[in-house]
Amino acid sequence: MTSPEMAVRLSTFAAVLAAMALWEWSAPRRAFTTRRGPRWRDNLGLVLISTIVVRLAVPLGAAGLAIAAREQGFGLLNVLATPAWAAFAASLVALDLVIYAQHFAFHHVPVLWRLHKVHHTDLDVDASTGVRFHPVEILLSMGIKLAAVAALGPPPAAVITFEALLNATSVWSHGNVAMPASLERRLRLLVVTPEMHRVHHSIKTRETNSNFGFNLPWWDHLFRTYRAEPEDGHEGMALGVAGYRDPRRLHLLRLLAVPFTRRPAGVTSESA
């Protein structure tokens, strides 16, 4: 990962996380059911471990690969000599589609779900949930992004922008924040909102398998995975994964072990 890319991502992430935490404190959408301190410690612990793992395993980074693609002329947009403005816009949209497809796959391929399940075991959803991912999932996600960058040949600036947006919108879309309904309805026409994404964290499988978008909401409409509201309402729906309901058993070390441990007894396909 290049220094400019790291600086942009870290500064954007820190600013959005701080803003969302303040918003959640002043105007929460749902009452919290667990202690925030331990959850934030564990969720931020996961992102710290993931960052170290990715830096050690993939020092080049997506932006570095985009620079190599531009210099060596590989990747679709470089082969077609696409104008800079068009390549920038097309890259943001194409990469967002890749992340949507990746997210869909992590829910429907059992071995990938074992990794992604860590994200869904959070019993409350707030800004910190946006970084609650198992390090192996983050490493696989980086591999998918590198493959997409190699195939597409996006401008390095587009890759850096997309990475910063992805971090920011993941924190934003998980926010436990209240906003006027009229504003939220308008916003979700253009971006994934917290109200839209919260449905995805329902304990009900048919609701978990909806609203996969991170930045743009259009893919869920196009591929018919969109769900406007949860059946039990936002105040009434249960969050998390059945079988993982004890917050004392969801600390950092347990979360790291979740993909490699047996599924809890009594968990059905409907509730898992």
Backbone bond lengths (Angstrom), bond angles and torsions (degrees), N, CA, C in turn:
res aa  C-N    CA-C-N  psi(-1)  N-CA   C-N-CA  omega(-1)  CA-C   N-CA-C  phi
1 M - - - 1.454 - - 1.518 108.81 -
2 T 1.304 119.32 129.66 1.447 122.52 -178.50 1.521 110.26 -74.54
3 S 1.339 117.02 157.60 1.464 121.70 179.79 1.529 112.73 -60.75
4 P 1.357 119.84 -46.12 1.461 118.69 177.66 1.522 112.67 -59.30
5 E 1.327 117.36 -41.20 1.460 120.49 179.21 1.519 110.26 -62.57
6 M 1.320 117.17 -45.44 1.455 121.11 179.64 1.523 110.93 -61.51
7 A 1.327 116.95 -43.05 1.465 120.56 -178.84 1.523 111.34 -63.84
8 V 1.336 116.31 -43.49 1.459 120.16 179.84 1.521 110.64 -64.36
9 R 1.326 116.92 -46.07 1.458 120.50 -177.73 1.519 111.79 -65.01
10 L 1.324 117.36 -45.13 1.464 120.74 -177.63 1.520 111.75 -66.95
11 S 1.327 116.89 -43.61 1.461 119.49 -178.65 1.521 111.38 -67.31
12 T 1.332 116.72 -39.91 1.467 119.99 177.89 1.520 110.57 -65.95
13 F 1.322 115.76 -45.14 1.462 120.60 179.92 1.524 110.98 -59.91
14 A 1.324 117.62 -48.35 1.459 121.58 -177.42 1.521 111.32 -62.97
15 A 1.325 116.82 -41.99 1.466 120.26 -178.75 1.523 111.58 -65.94
16 V 1.331 116.80 -45.22 1.465 120.34 -178.73 1.525 110.37 -68.51
17 L 1.333 117.69 -40.85 1.465 120.79 179.77 1.523 110.47 -61.81
18 A 1.327 117.07 -43.86 1.462 120.53 179.83 1.529 111.07 -64.80
19 A 1.328 116.33 -42.85 1.462 120.03 -179.91 1.522 111.51 -64.46
20 M 1.327 116.64 -42.21 1.463 119.92 -179.48 1.524 111.17 -68.96
21 A 1.321 117.90 -37.67 1.461 121.01 178.34 1.523 110.29 -62.51
22 L 1.317 117.05 -41.04 1.462 121.13 178.23 1.522 110.72 -65.79
23 W 1.338 116.70 -41.96 1.462 121.28 178.61 1.526 110.65 -63.60
24 E 1.324 116.63 -43.39 1.464 120.64 178.94 1.525 111.58 -62.54
25 W 1.311 116.55 -36.54 1.461 120.83 179.20 1.526 110.91 -68.59
26 S 1.334 116.91 -38.70 1.464 120.24 -174.97 1.525 113.05 -87.98
27 A 1.334 118.53 -28.46 1.471 120.53 -176.80 1.525 110.14 -148.39
28 P 1.340 117.98 72.35 1.475 120.04 179.66 1.522 111.86 -72.01
29 R 1.326 116.90 145.59 1.462 122.04 177.92 1.521 111.29 -81.47
30 R 1.327 117.28 -40.44 1.463 123.61 -179.51 1.525 109.58 -127.24
31 A 1.326 115.94 150.77 1.461 119.52 173.42 1.527 109.15 -71.41
32 F 1.322 116.80 138.57 1.456 120.61 178.39 1.524 109.72 -74.96
33 T 1.319 115.83 142.21 1.467 121.27 -179.55 1.521 112.09 -103.90
34 T 1.324 117.39 -11.70 1.462 121.98 -179.84 1.526 109.44 -130.89
35 R 1.313 116.52 167.91 1.467 121.07 179.55 1.527 109.90 -72.29
36 R 1.313 115.47 131.02 1.469 120.14 -176.49 1.527 112.39 -71.22
37 G 1.337 117.21 -38.01 1.457 120.09 -175.67 1.515 113.83 -55.96
38 P 1.335 118.99 -55.17 1.466 120.03 178.61 1.526 113.19 -61.26
39 R 1.331 117.50 -37.48 1.474 120.15 179.71 1.516 110.43 -64.55
40 W 1.312 117.25 -46.99 1.466 120.08 179.77 1.525 110.51 -63.32
41 R 1.323 117.34 -40.32 1.477 120.33 177.92 1.525 110.37 -58.55
42 D 1.326 117.10 -46.70 1.459 120.67 -177.01 1.522 111.64 -71.61
43 N 1.332 117.18 -40.88 1.460 119.93 -179.54 1.523 111.69 -66.65
44 L 1.327 116.84 -42.49 1.467 119.65 177.49 1.532 110.80 -70.83
45 G 1.334 116.45 -29.57 1.462 119.35 174.44 1.516 111.82 -62.69
46 L 1.342 116.07 -40.07 1.462 119.98 177.87 1.520 111.55 -62.52
47 V 1.337 117.18 -44.68 1.468 118.85 -177.91 1.526 110.79 -67.94
48 L 1.320 117.86 -32.09 1.470 120.46 177.56 1.526 110.22 -66.13
49 I 1.334 116.51 -46.65 1.465 120.24 178.56 1.524 110.57 -62.29
50 S 1.331 116.57 -43.18 1.468 120.92 -179.49 1.519 111.50 -61.80
51 T 1.330 116.51 -40.98 1.465 120.58 179.89 1.519 110.84 -62.39
52 I 1.329 116.46 -43.29 1.474 120.37 179.13 1.522 110.65 -64.60
53 V 1.342 116.95 -43.92 1.463 121.14 -179.16 1.529 110.93 -60.94
54 V 1.328 116.67 -45.96 1.469 120.22 -177.74 1.528 110.46 -67.13
55 R 1.338 116.98 -41.46 1.468 119.38 179.83 1.525 111.39 -61.26
56 L 1.339 116.37 -38.36 1.461 119.97 -179.13 1.528 111.68 -74.94
57 A 1.344 116.12 -37.81 1.464 119.67 -174.50 1.525 112.89 -84.18
58 V 1.329 117.05 -34.62 1.467 120.85 -175.79 1.525 109.06 -131.43
59 P 1.319 118.04 73.15 1.475 119.87 -176.23 1.524 113.58 -65.41
60 L 1.341 117.75 -24.59 1.462 120.30 -178.04 1.523 111.36 -67.47
61 G 1.318 118.36 -46.55 1.453 122.27 -179.61 1.517 112.69 79.07
62 A 1.341 116.39 165.13 1.456 121.57 -177.47 1.528 111.85 -66.40
63 A 1.330 116.94 -40.33 1.470 119.74 179.72 1.524 110.59 -66.05
64 G 1.327 116.71 -39.31 1.462 119.96 177.73 1.514 111.88 -62.59
65 L 1.332 116.83 -38.60 1.466 120.42 177.41 1.526 110.40 -68.07
66 A 1.336 117.30 -36.13 1.466 120.24 177.85 1.526 111.15 -64.39
67 I 1.335 116.52 -37.05 1.465 120.34 176.56 1.528 110.05 -64.85
68 A 1.333 116.67 -43.34 1.466 120.65 178.49 1.525 110.53 -63.47
69 A 1.330 117.45 -39.43 1.469 121.01 179.12 1.520 111.20 -63.65
70 R 1.336 116.41 -40.82 1.466 119.77 178.66 1.526 111.26 -66.72
71 E 1.319 117.14 -42.91 1.460 120.55 -177.64 1.521 112.19 -69.71
72 Q 1.354 116.92 -34.24 1.459 120.45 -177.02 1.528 113.01 -99.16
73 G 1.323 117.13 -5.05 1.456 121.11 172.52 1.513 115.78 76.44
74 F 1.323 118.61 24.86 1.464 118.41 176.48 1.522 109.77 -105.39
75 G 1.331 115.27 161.49 1.456 121.21 -174.72 1.515 110.25 101.95
76 L 1.328 117.12 142.69 1.464 123.17 -172.59 1.519 112.94 -53.28
77 L 1.320 118.37 -49.14 1.459 120.96 -175.63 1.525 112.04 -67.19
78 N 1.327 117.25 -31.07 1.465 119.79 176.60 1.524 111.33 -74.90
79 V 1.317 116.67 -38.06 1.469 120.37 178.19 1.524 110.55 -64.41
80 L 1.331 116.75 -39.21 1.466 121.21 -179.32 1.524 112.99 -82.09
81 A 1.334 117.36 -3.25 1.464 121.97 -178.37 1.524 110.71 50.89
82 T 1.309 116.58 50.68 1.457 122.97 -177.40 1.525 110.88 -68.76
83 P 1.345 118.38 137.39 1.469 120.32 176.26 1.522 111.11 -54.41
84 A 1.320 116.02 147.85 1.459 121.35 -172.22 1.525 112.30 -56.98
85 W 1.330 117.45 -44.80 1.468 119.80 -176.37 1.531 110.87 -65.92
86 A 1.346 115.49 -40.26 1.464 119.52 -179.80 1.523 110.76 -69.57
87 A 1.330 117.05 -39.32 1.460 120.90 179.03 1.522 110.35 -64.50
88 F 1.326 116.69 -39.27 1.463 120.94 179.59 1.526 110.61 -62.52
89 A 1.336 116.87 -51.16 1.466 121.07 -178.09 1.528 111.27 -64.99
90 A 1.343 116.14 -45.35 1.466 119.72 -179.31 1.523 111.33 -62.73
91 S 1.312 117.03 -35.42 1.466 120.86 -179.42 1.523 111.36 -66.00
92 L 1.326 116.78 -42.99 1.468 119.87 179.85 1.528 110.82 -61.64
93 V 1.332 116.19 -42.83 1.465 119.85 -179.05 1.525 110.59 -70.41
94 A 1.328 116.93 -44.58 1.472 120.26 -177.92 1.518 111.82 -64.86
95 L 1.316 117.30 -43.01 1.463 120.10 179.46 1.526 111.23 -65.64
96 D 1.327 116.82 -34.82 1.459 119.50 177.09 1.531 110.87 -65.74
97 L 1.324 116.72 -37.78 1.461 120.30 176.31 1.531 110.63 -64.34
98 V 1.316 117.20 -39.00 1.462 120.99 177.71 1.531 110.26 -60.48
99 I 1.334 116.74 -43.24 1.464 120.18 -179.58 1.518 110.88 -67.40
100 Y 1.324 117.68 -36.80 1.467 120.49 174.89 1.532 109.82 -60.31
101 A 1.332 116.84 -48.29 1.465 121.05 -179.12 1.530 110.80 -62.99
102 Q 1.315 116.54 -39.73 1.459 120.64 177.68 1.523 110.37 -61.94
103 H 1.308 116.49 -45.38 1.466 121.27 -179.15 1.536 110.65 -62.19
104 F 1.320 116.12 -42.53 1.467 120.73 177.29 1.532 109.93 -60.13
105 A 1.326 116.50 -44.29 1.466 120.49 -178.93 1.522 111.84 -64.47
106 F 1.318 117.28 -38.39 1.457 120.46 -179.04 1.528 112.23 -67.73
107 H 1.307 117.20 -16.16 1.463 120.64 175.29 1.526 112.17 -92.02
108 H 1.315 118.31 -26.48 1.456 121.00 -170.63 1.525 114.52 -108.42
109 V 1.311 118.39 -12.00 1.462 121.72 175.15 1.526 107.17 -100.98
110 P 1.339 118.65 114.43 1.470 121.26 -170.93 1.523 115.17 -51.26
111 V 1.322 118.34 -44.32 1.462 119.50 -177.13 1.531 110.55 -67.53
112 L 1.323 117.22 -31.35 1.466 120.38 177.33 1.523 111.07 -75.84
113 W 1.330 116.48 -35.02 1.462 120.13 178.00 1.523 111.02 -63.30
114 R 1.316 117.84 -33.42 1.466 120.32 178.12 1.532 110.52 -58.17
115 L 1.320 116.42 -35.74 1.462 120.91 176.83 1.529 111.24 -76.26
116 H 1.325 115.78 -48.39 1.462 120.30 -174.19 1.526 111.60 -69.53
117 K 1.322 116.69 -23.24 1.466 121.63 -179.54 1.525 111.45 -56.18
118 V 1.330 117.33 -30.18 1.462 121.37 178.59 1.524 109.91 -55.59
119 H 1.306 116.79 -41.29 1.462 121.89 179.24 1.527 111.16 -62.09
120 H 1.314 116.60 -37.86 1.461 121.30 -174.25 1.521 113.55 -85.85
121 T 1.319 118.53 -8.06 1.460 119.13 -179.86 1.529 112.83 -76.56
122 D 1.308 118.14 -5.42 1.459 120.09 178.59 1.523 109.18 -63.39
123 L 1.324 116.95 126.00 1.461 121.30 -176.83 1.526 112.61 -81.60
124 D 1.299 117.26 -17.00 1.461 123.99 168.51 1.514 106.68 -125.45
125 V 1.317 116.16 152.69 1.463 120.13 178.26 1.522 108.06 -117.81
126 D 1.319 115.20 120.34 1.457 120.25 175.48 1.529 108.04 -146.77
127 A 1.325 116.23 -169.77 1.465 119.88 -174.25 1.522 112.32 -56.06
128 S 1.323 117.90 -34.76 1.463 120.09 -178.19 1.526 112.11 -68.77
129 T 1.336 117.37 -24.27 1.469 120.08 177.77 1.523 110.61 -62.71
130 G 1.313 116.62 -26.12 1.459 121.22 -179.16 1.515 114.54 -63.65
131 V 1.340 117.34 -12.79 1.465 120.20 177.47 1.526 111.15 -119.75
132 R 1.318 117.53 11.49 1.471 121.89 -177.35 1.533 109.36 -86.29
133 F 1.313 116.50 80.67 1.465 121.77 -179.96 1.522 108.78 -132.38
134 H 1.327 115.30 143.20 1.462 120.20 178.33 1.530 109.41 -66.63
135 P 1.334 118.67 140.08 1.469 120.81 -179.58 1.526 113.86 -55.15
136 V 1.328 118.35 -35.64 1.469 119.69 179.11 1.530 110.12 -67.37
137 E 1.320 117.51 -36.68 1.469 119.45 175.66 1.522 110.69 -63.84
138 I 1.320 117.13 -42.93 1.465 120.69 179.07 1.527 110.49 -62.33
139 L 1.327 116.53 -38.72 1.463 120.40 179.23 1.528 110.43 -66.43
140 L 1.329 117.64 -43.06 1.465 120.91 176.31 1.516 111.05 -63.85
141 S 1.324 116.68 -40.70 1.465 120.82 178.26 1.525 110.92 -60.82
142 M 1.324 116.32 -40.46 1.468 119.34 177.20 1.526 110.59 -63.46
143 G 1.323 117.72 -39.58 1.459 120.62 177.04 1.518 111.97 -61.02
144 I 1.327 116.53 -40.64 1.470 121.01 178.49 1.520 110.30 -65.71
145 K 1.332 117.30 -42.52 1.470 120.44 178.72 1.526 110.97 -64.52
146 L 1.326 117.03 -39.94 1.462 119.42 178.46 1.524 111.07 -63.22
147 A 1.326 117.06 -40.44 1.463 120.22 177.53 1.523 110.66 -63.99
148 A 1.331 116.78 -40.90 1.462 120.87 179.21 1.527 110.91 -65.08
149 V 1.325 116.51 -42.48 1.469 120.34 178.95 1.524 110.71 -64.06
150 A 1.335 118.05 -41.87 1.464 121.44 179.12 1.519 111.24 -63.37
151 A 1.326 117.31 -38.66 1.462 120.62 -178.78 1.517 112.00 -76.15
152 L 1.329 116.44 -37.87 1.460 120.76 -173.90 1.523 112.88 -86.50
153 G 1.335 117.75 -37.20 1.464 120.78 -176.03 1.512 112.75 66.68
154 P 1.324 119.08 50.57 1.462 121.47 -177.95 1.525 111.73 -75.32
155 P 1.326 117.49 157.66 1.467 119.63 174.90 1.529 110.06 -62.27
156 P 1.324 118.92 141.95 1.467 120.60 178.70 1.528 112.82 -54.78
157 A 1.331 116.84 -37.60 1.467 120.22 179.54 1.525 111.07 -62.54
158 A 1.331 116.57 -35.57 1.464 120.21 178.75 1.524 110.46 -68.39
159 V 1.317 117.18 -38.08 1.471 120.99 179.69 1.525 110.05 -66.14
160 I 1.329 117.16 -45.60 1.464 120.71 179.04 1.522 110.10 -62.02
161 T 1.347 116.56 -43.19 1.461 120.85 178.83 1.520 110.70 -62.49
162 F 1.323 116.37 -43.75 1.462 119.89 -178.61 1.520 111.10 -65.29
163 E 1.324 117.91 -42.70 1.458 121.07 179.53 1.533 110.16 -61.14
164 A 1.332 116.80 -43.27 1.465 120.13 178.91 1.520 110.97 -64.93
165 L 1.335 116.77 -41.82 1.456 120.91 177.95 1.523 111.43 -63.49
166 L 1.321 116.42 -41.44 1.457 120.56 -178.11 1.526 110.81 -62.40
167 N 1.333 116.36 -43.64 1.462 119.89 176.94 1.517 111.21 -63.02
168 A 1.337 115.74 -46.43 1.463 120.24 -176.31 1.517 111.94 -66.60
169 T 1.331 117.29 -44.53 1.462 119.42 -176.45 1.522 112.02 -73.25
170 S 1.338 117.79 -25.54 1.456 119.51 175.15 1.521 109.99 -66.52
171 V 1.327 117.19 -42.46 1.464 121.07 176.47 1.525 110.36 -66.48
172 W 1.334 116.45 -45.25 1.468 121.64 -179.49 1.518 112.34 -61.59
173 S 1.328 117.96 -47.43 1.461 120.86 -173.00 1.520 112.69 -70.98
174 H 1.328 117.60 -16.38 1.460 120.68 177.34 1.525 112.31 -96.32
175 G 1.310 116.95 1.69 1.453 120.08 -175.81 1.524 114.05 -63.10
176 N 1.309 115.78 136.84 1.467 122.26 175.11 1.525 107.43 -90.61
177 V 1.324 115.68 69.48 1.460 120.53 -171.90 1.525 110.57 -125.21
178 A 1.318 115.33 143.39 1.461 121.93 177.02 1.522 109.20 -96.02
179 M 1.329 116.03 140.59 1.457 121.38 175.53 1.524 108.53 -147.81
180 P 1.331 117.90 158.53 1.462 119.64 179.30 1.524 111.83 -57.08
181 A 1.337 116.35 137.09 1.466 120.72 -176.36 1.516 111.76 -59.93
182 S 1.320 117.45 -37.54 1.466 120.32 -179.07 1.523 111.29 -65.01
183 L 1.325 116.86 -39.41 1.468 120.84 177.58 1.521 110.45 -67.68
184 E 1.332 116.70 -42.61 1.462 120.27 -179.04 1.519 111.26 -62.07
185 R 1.331 117.82 -41.16 1.473 120.73 179.57 1.516 111.22 -62.04
186 R 1.313 117.35 -37.28 1.471 120.22 178.39 1.523 111.45 -71.90
187 L 1.322 115.77 -41.98 1.461 119.47 -178.30 1.516 111.82 -62.80
188 R 1.331 118.24 -40.15 1.469 119.56 -175.22 1.517 112.98 -71.48
189 L 1.320 117.70 -4.61 1.463 120.05 170.61 1.527 111.32 -74.24
190 L 1.335 116.27 -22.39 1.457 121.31 -174.71 1.520 113.65 -115.86
191 V 1.326 116.78 -34.76 1.469 120.60 -177.74 1.521 109.35 -136.92
192 V 1.317 115.90 158.61 1.455 121.08 173.31 1.526 107.68 -72.44
193 T 1.317 116.66 124.72 1.458 121.70 -178.79 1.536 110.50 -99.57
194 P 1.335 117.88 161.90 1.467 119.51 175.16 1.524 112.48 -57.41
195 E 1.316 117.14 -37.72 1.465 120.84 -179.14 1.524 110.65 -64.64
196 M 1.325 116.69 -38.39 1.462 121.47 178.83 1.523 110.99 -70.79
197 H 1.335 116.10 -45.23 1.465 118.38 -174.11 1.525 112.41 -75.00
198 R 1.331 117.09 -27.08 1.464 119.30 -178.75 1.530 111.86 -57.77
199 V 1.333 117.19 -32.58 1.470 121.21 177.55 1.524 110.12 -56.35
200 H 1.326 116.69 -35.54 1.460 123.18 -178.04 1.533 112.03 -64.59
201 H 1.321 117.43 -19.49 1.462 121.17 -178.82 1.517 112.77 -98.86
202 S 1.317 116.80 10.75 1.461 120.77 175.02 1.523 110.36 -62.42
203 I 1.321 115.98 151.16 1.464 120.45 177.62 1.526 111.32 -72.60
204 K 1.332 117.71 -17.32 1.465 122.26 -179.40 1.526 109.79 -80.12
205 T 1.316 116.59 126.34 1.463 121.49 -175.06 1.522 112.34 -57.48
206 R 1.317 118.03 -42.13 1.465 120.37 -177.87 1.530 111.47 -64.36
207 E 1.316 117.03 -23.56 1.465 120.06 176.01 1.523 110.99 -90.82
208 T 1.331 117.11 -35.95 1.466 119.82 174.45 1.522 111.00 -59.97
209 N 1.336 116.63 -37.05 1.469 121.23 -179.97 1.527 110.73 -87.23
210 S 1.311 115.64 50.12 1.465 122.14 175.66 1.523 107.64 -148.80
211 N 1.327 115.65 165.58 1.468 121.71 174.43 1.535 112.46 52.14
212 F 1.332 115.14 61.11 1.465 121.52 -176.84 1.528 113.23 -84.12
213 G 1.338 117.63 -10.36 1.455 120.22 -174.63 1.519 113.05 -64.09
214 F 1.341 116.43 149.97 1.455 122.04 174.86 1.528 110.72 -105.89
215 N 1.324 117.27 -54.55 1.462 121.22 -179.31 1.525 111.33 -99.59
216 L 1.331 115.44 -57.49 1.457 121.28 -174.29 1.523 110.91 -100.67
217 P 1.341 118.28 136.14 1.465 121.44 179.77 1.518 113.46 -83.61
218 W 1.319 117.62 -6.88 1.469 121.66 -169.68 1.517 112.64 -67.27
219 W 1.325 118.00 -33.94 1.469 120.21 -176.88 1.520 110.96 -63.91
220 D 1.315 117.68 -37.53 1.468 120.09 178.97 1.522 111.20 -64.64
221 H 1.321 117.11 -36.27 1.457 119.95 176.31 1.525 110.48 -70.09
222 L 1.325 116.01 -43.91 1.463 120.94 -176.77 1.525 111.73 -64.12
223 F 1.324 116.97 -41.66 1.464 121.27 -175.79 1.532 113.09 -100.63
224 R 1.321 115.41 12.81 1.472 123.13 172.69 1.532 112.68 59.37
225 T 1.308 115.47 41.51 1.463 120.10 174.18 1.528 110.81 -112.88
226 Y 1.314 116.61 14.29 1.466 120.74 -177.33 1.522 110.95 -85.65
227 R 1.317 116.45 136.67 1.467 122.90 173.10 1.523 106.98 -133.76
228 A 1.323 116.21 122.25 1.462 120.60 -173.12 1.519 112.84 -70.59
229 E 1.336 117.37 -43.79 1.460 121.51 -174.70 1.527 110.11 -142.58
230 P 1.336 117.78 153.39 1.470 120.36 174.13 1.525 110.49 -76.68
231 E 1.313 116.47 151.67 1.459 121.28 -177.76 1.526 112.40 -58.63
232 D 1.330 117.23 -37.96 1.461 121.16 -175.38 1.520 113.28 -95.32
233 G 1.339 116.85 8.86 1.456 119.92 -177.32 1.514 111.47 77.26
234 H 1.316 116.62 159.89 1.463 120.03 -176.09 1.524 112.71 -68.69
235 E 1.320 117.62 -32.07 1.457 119.50 178.24 1.526 111.76 -76.98
236 G 1.338 117.22 -30.14 1.457 120.35 -173.81 1.510 115.85 -94.93
237 M 1.336 118.86 -18.75 1.463 118.70 -174.37 1.522 111.28 -74.09
238 A 1.322 115.48 144.99 1.462 122.01 174.74 1.516 109.41 -86.02
239 L 1.321 116.70 141.69 1.458 122.40 179.80 1.528 109.76 -108.47
240 G 1.312 116.40 156.62 1.456 120.97 174.57 1.511 113.58 109.77
241 V 1.316 116.07 -158.58 1.455 124.25 -177.47 1.520 108.28 -127.34
242 A 1.328 116.72 129.84 1.465 120.12 178.70 1.526 110.39 -58.27
243 G 1.321 115.95 138.63 1.454 120.78 -177.76 1.516 113.08 93.47
244 Y 1.329 116.36 -11.59 1.472 121.31 178.88 1.537 107.71 -125.76
245 R 1.341 115.55 65.61 1.458 120.46 -171.26 1.530 113.26 -111.59
246 D 1.314 117.53 -4.16 1.460 120.37 -178.01 1.527 109.16 -98.84
247 P 1.339 118.18 109.45 1.471 119.67 -177.16 1.522 113.11 -60.33
248 R 1.327 117.67 -23.82 1.468 120.36 179.15 1.521 111.50 -69.24
249 R 1.331 116.70 -19.81 1.461 121.14 -179.18 1.532 111.76 -104.65
250 L 1.344 115.75 17.71 1.457 120.08 -179.51 1.530 110.71 -122.06
251 H 1.329 116.35 32.43 1.457 119.81 177.26 1.533 109.87 -80.27
252 L 1.304 116.66 175.23 1.465 122.41 -169.72 1.525 113.35 -54.57
253 L 1.312 118.31 -49.62 1.469 120.31 -177.27 1.527 111.40 -64.42
254 R 1.340 116.94 -38.07 1.459 120.46 177.04 1.518 110.97 -65.66
255 L 1.323 116.76 -39.98 1.464 120.22 -179.74 1.525 110.72 -63.43
256 L 1.309 116.79 -38.92 1.460 120.01 178.23 1.523 111.55 -64.60
257 A 1.339 116.53 -27.75 1.465 121.16 -177.19 1.524 113.08 -90.11
258 V 1.344 118.71 -15.70 1.469 121.99 -173.68 1.536 113.48 -50.42
259 P 1.334 120.13 -47.65 1.473 118.79 -177.06 1.522 114.32 -64.60
260 F 1.312 116.80 -17.67 1.457 120.53 -172.62 1.525 112.72 -110.46
261 T 1.325 116.54 8.84 1.452 121.48 178.45 1.516 109.73 -111.50
262 R 1.325 116.19 161.25 1.459 120.74 -177.36 1.516 110.51 -70.29
263 R 1.333 114.90 149.52 1.459 121.33 177.71 1.530 109.57 -65.09
264 P 1.356 117.17 135.41 1.470 119.21 -178.94 1.517 112.25 -56.85
265 A 1.319 116.39 143.72 1.463 121.76 179.47 1.516 110.11 -63.53
266 G 1.332 115.44 144.13 1.450 120.18 175.74 1.501 115.35 86.35
267 V 1.350 117.82 0.84 1.451 120.80 179.60 1.516 109.40 -87.23
268 T 1.304 118.14 121.06 1.450 122.99 -179.61 1.510 109.94 -93.24
269 S 1.346 115.45 166.07 1.460 119.97 178.68 1.514 111.16 -65.09
270 E 1.317 118.16 -25.28 1.456 121.07 179.72 1.513 112.22 -73.64
271 S 1.330 115.80 -32.97 1.457 118.49 -174.57 1.517 113.72 -102.01
272 A 1.348 116.68 -11.41 1.461 118.45 -175.43 1.514 111.50 -76.39
